Amino acid sequence: MIFYRKKAVQAVWFTGCILLFVAPVVLMFIKSVSFGWSWPEWSPDQFSLRAWEVMFRDPALSRSLYVTVAVGVSVVLINFLIAVPSAYALSRFSFKGKGVVEALLMMPILIPVLAIAMGMHLTMIRLGLTDRITGVILIHLLPTLPYAVRVLKAGFDRLSVDWEEQSAVLGAGRWTTFWTVVVPLILPSLRSTAVLVFVISLSQYVLTAIIGGGKVLTLPMIYYPYFNSADEAVVAGFSVLFALLPIAFLIVWEAIIKGYLFVIRKP
């Protein structure tokens, strides 16, 4: 009886995930290749790739995809460089002012990002970082770094110090322990952090517009003008692109993780 109840709960969760995450993307894809499909009709009048042709006819689209991926991957890497040691220190050590440091790290998500961005804009003008991809990457750290620190700190909190102590007893150095013991054990947190940061960076329109000045074209910069158009198929096509980018990033990230695990486990 318990077995069938567990299976029923799993089936409900699986169905719910399909309806919430997969079905909308599939619906958007069908909408992007259909023509003359409106409520309450159950199926389109005909199928056409016209919307995708319109999208890829725009010469700025390919460049915006490249810039979007470059910015997103750079933001993820910088977040790891800052968030991993910060989260480790906050999780493992007690020091005076620790609560203040945690509060400061969370500040960008407690205060409206737009207010901070306007002040940062003036600073970046003086530093010559506006209208450049470097400035956009740095400003994307504002809404992403607090989440990265929070997720990774939770991962370190769940990881017992005994694993590191046991590794030290067996003669492993600090760096060896970190790369062969700590990192594999917090991979779920690293996986979640990478995808979350990439998605947040991908969705930034206002910050990119303010710091990029319209010269750094990411996918949202092209998507939102199309969103105001009456061509629902084109809008649906852009929505599918937005959904595919995180999926593609997750696939590549999983491949990197598997390669890393293969290397450290290789005798």
C-alpha atoms as one frame of an Amber mdcrd trajectory, in Angstrom:
protein
   0.000   0.000   0.000   2.813   2.377   0.935   4.612   1.500  -2.299   1.598
   2.427  -4.453   1.037   5.615  -2.460   4.665   6.620  -3.042   4.316   5.891
  -6.759   1.139   7.965  -6.906   2.861  10.922  -5.225   5.787  10.638  -7.659
   3.379  10.525 -10.602   1.588  13.659  -9.352   4.899  15.511  -8.902   6.128
  14.410 -12.323   2.876  15.489 -13.982   2.970  18.814 -12.176   6.558  19.478
 -13.309   5.637  18.629 -16.903   2.649  20.998 -16.810   4.604  23.815 -15.164
   7.940  23.669 -16.991   7.745  21.570 -20.157   4.239  22.210 -21.470   4.632
  26.037 -21.727   7.836  25.662 -23.783   6.223  23.109 -26.081   3.189  25.370
 -26.474   5.418  28.348 -27.313   7.285  26.302 -29.914   4.040  25.208 -31.572
   2.886  28.818 -31.503   6.122  29.960 -33.166   5.689  27.582 -36.136   1.938
  28.011 -36.535  -0.145  30.487 -38.474  -3.700  31.544 -37.808  -4.021  29.867
 -34.393  -6.335  31.707 -32.034  -8.691  30.875 -29.209 -10.888  28.770 -29.067
  -9.447  26.710 -31.950  -7.678  23.517 -30.868  -5.128  23.406 -33.686  -3.445
  25.901 -36.042  -4.728  26.488 -39.565  -1.256  25.791 -40.962   2.397  25.515
 -39.957   5.121  27.882 -41.115   8.710  28.786 -40.238   8.045  32.418 -41.107
   8.567  33.635 -37.521  11.980  31.975 -37.264  12.960  33.395 -40.633  11.998
  36.875 -39.422  14.037  36.404 -36.251  17.221  35.142 -37.893  16.930  37.696
 -40.677  17.775  40.299 -38.046  21.595  40.653 -38.237  21.743  41.698 -34.584
  20.308  38.392 -33.369  23.421  36.251 -33.865  25.630  38.878 -32.226  23.178
  39.278 -29.340  23.235  35.519 -28.742  27.033  35.566 -28.634  27.105  38.551
 -26.263  24.388  37.038 -24.045  26.262  33.752 -23.653  29.600  35.535 -23.127
  28.131  37.806 -20.448  26.258  34.954 -18.738  29.256  32.603 -18.614  31.555
  35.412 -17.417  29.109  36.357 -14.664  28.906  32.711 -13.554  32.716  32.370
 -13.404  33.196  35.643 -11.486  30.432  34.654  -9.083  32.270  31.409  -8.357
  35.561  33.251  -7.802  33.926  35.573  -5.258  31.105  33.485  -3.788  32.955
  30.216  -3.113  35.608  31.664  -0.738  33.052  34.067   0.770  30.510  31.322
   1.426  33.218  29.010   2.793  34.485  31.666   5.199  30.972  32.552   6.371
  30.143  28.885   6.905  33.355  27.674   8.517  34.628  30.621  10.582  33.236
  32.840  13.313  34.601  36.362  13.432  33.619  39.788  14.671  31.211  41.539
  12.320  30.143  38.340  10.562  26.478  39.371  10.709  27.318  42.750   9.166
  29.235  41.079   6.326  26.300  38.758   5.595  23.895  41.705   5.640  26.090
  43.667   3.223  26.279  40.693   0.855  22.486  40.445   0.874  21.996  44.200
   0.447  21.660  44.219  -3.381  18.527  42.038  -3.188  17.066  43.989  -0.262
  17.453  47.392  -1.915  15.959  47.990  -5.389  18.704  47.171  -7.865  17.738
  50.118 -10.060  18.602  52.558  -7.270  22.051  51.008  -6.866  22.547  50.817
 -10.619  21.994  54.553 -11.082  24.756  55.281  -8.582  26.990  52.658 -10.156
  26.319  54.233 -13.545  28.014  57.476 -12.483  30.999  55.567 -11.125  31.327
  53.483 -14.276  31.207  56.605 -16.436  34.241  57.935 -14.560  36.004  54.579
 -14.947  35.145  54.319 -18.652  33.175  51.080 -18.231  29.870  52.247 -19.655
  28.788  51.128 -23.134  31.172  48.192 -22.789  30.624  44.506 -22.172  32.949
  44.678 -19.143  30.638  47.140 -17.424  27.601  44.977 -18.183  29.307  41.912
 -16.700  30.195  43.823 -13.528  26.702  45.265 -13.079  25.180  41.793 -13.466
  27.043  40.814 -10.300  24.652  42.982  -8.286  21.543  40.792  -8.640  23.447
  37.492  -8.849  26.198  37.507  -6.213  23.884  37.554  -3.149  22.056  34.453
  -4.385  25.331  32.693  -5.211  26.709  33.318  -1.727  23.453  32.223  -0.119
  23.165  28.958  -2.056  26.827  28.029  -1.631  26.815  28.881   2.076  23.875
  26.524   2.539  25.882  23.848   0.735  28.919  24.342   2.989  26.675  24.371
   6.076  25.372  20.914   5.156  28.901  19.591   4.594  30.477  18.209   7.755
  33.960  19.418   8.645  34.823  15.795   9.429  35.392  15.082   5.727  38.069
  17.751   5.495  39.662  16.651   8.765  39.733  13.028   7.603  41.390  14.070
   4.346  44.028  16.014   6.299  44.665  12.989   8.534  45.322  10.897   5.407
  47.980  13.383   4.346  46.167  15.462   1.719  47.017  19.133   1.455  44.466
  21.924   1.701  44.136  22.420  -2.055  43.948  18.676  -2.702  41.237  18.372
  -0.063  39.288  21.229  -1.577  39.361  19.946  -5.166  38.959  16.223  -4.471
  36.735  16.213  -1.377  34.922  19.512  -0.871  34.042  20.329  -4.476  32.555
  16.899  -5.330  30.438  16.994  -2.155  28.980  20.440  -2.882  28.366  19.805
  -6.588  24.568  20.072  -6.125  25.034  23.596  -4.761  27.505  24.467  -7.532
  25.070  23.157 -10.133  22.170  25.164  -8.695  24.295  28.305  -8.367  25.553
  28.181 -11.955  22.097  27.745 -13.478  20.483  30.331 -11.179  23.156  32.944
 -11.891  23.001  32.324 -15.643  19.198  32.668 -15.706  19.274  35.874 -13.639
  21.953  37.356 -15.899  20.004  36.290 -18.973  16.888  38.123 -17.803  18.553
  41.476 -17.092  17.164  44.182 -19.355  17.173  47.418 -17.329  20.689  47.005
 -15.941  22.052  46.123 -19.377  20.275  49.105 -20.923  21.607  51.524 -18.284
  25.246  50.421 -18.292  25.409  49.133 -21.860  23.779  52.284 -23.206  22.130
  50.361 -26.035  25.533  49.478 -27.502  25.905  46.139 -25.697  23.154  44.092
 -27.297  21.984  41.071 -25.354  18.970  38.940 -26.216  16.576  40.862 -23.906
  17.544  44.112 -25.655  16.217  42.667 -28.911  13.391  40.640 -27.400  11.470
  43.413 -25.642  10.922  45.599 -28.759   9.537  42.517 -30.535   7.383  41.793
 -27.494   5.428  44.980 -28.180   4.628  43.859 -31.724   1.423  42.137 -32.746
   3.260  39.185 -34.306   2.624  36.506 -31.695   4.611  33.861 -33.589   7.808
  35.943 -33.451   7.290  36.643 -29.753   6.789  32.917 -29.174  10.001  32.173
 -31.092  11.993  34.552 -28.909  10.427  32.955 -25.825  11.613  29.544 -27.015
  15.141  30.942 -27.485  15.068  32.262 -23.926  14.031  28.819 -22.688  16.645
  26.970 -24.755  19.649  29.013 -23.599  19.505  27.901 -19.924  18.844  24.319
 -21.056  21.889  24.416 -23.342  23.973  25.957 -20.550  22.833  23.231 -18.131
  23.775  20.488 -20.619  27.267  21.958 -21.104  27.682  22.480 -17.366  26.688
  18.869 -16.653  29.247  17.696 -19.227  31.944  19.766 -17.489  30.962  18.308
 -14.111  31.091  14.741 -15.430  34.491  15.417 -17.007  35.770  16.865 -13.732
  34.550  13.860 -11.733  36.129  11.503 -14.255  39.496  13.245 -13.922  39.617
  13.292 -10.110  38.448   9.664  -9.852  40.939   8.438 -12.403  43.605   6.371
 -10.606
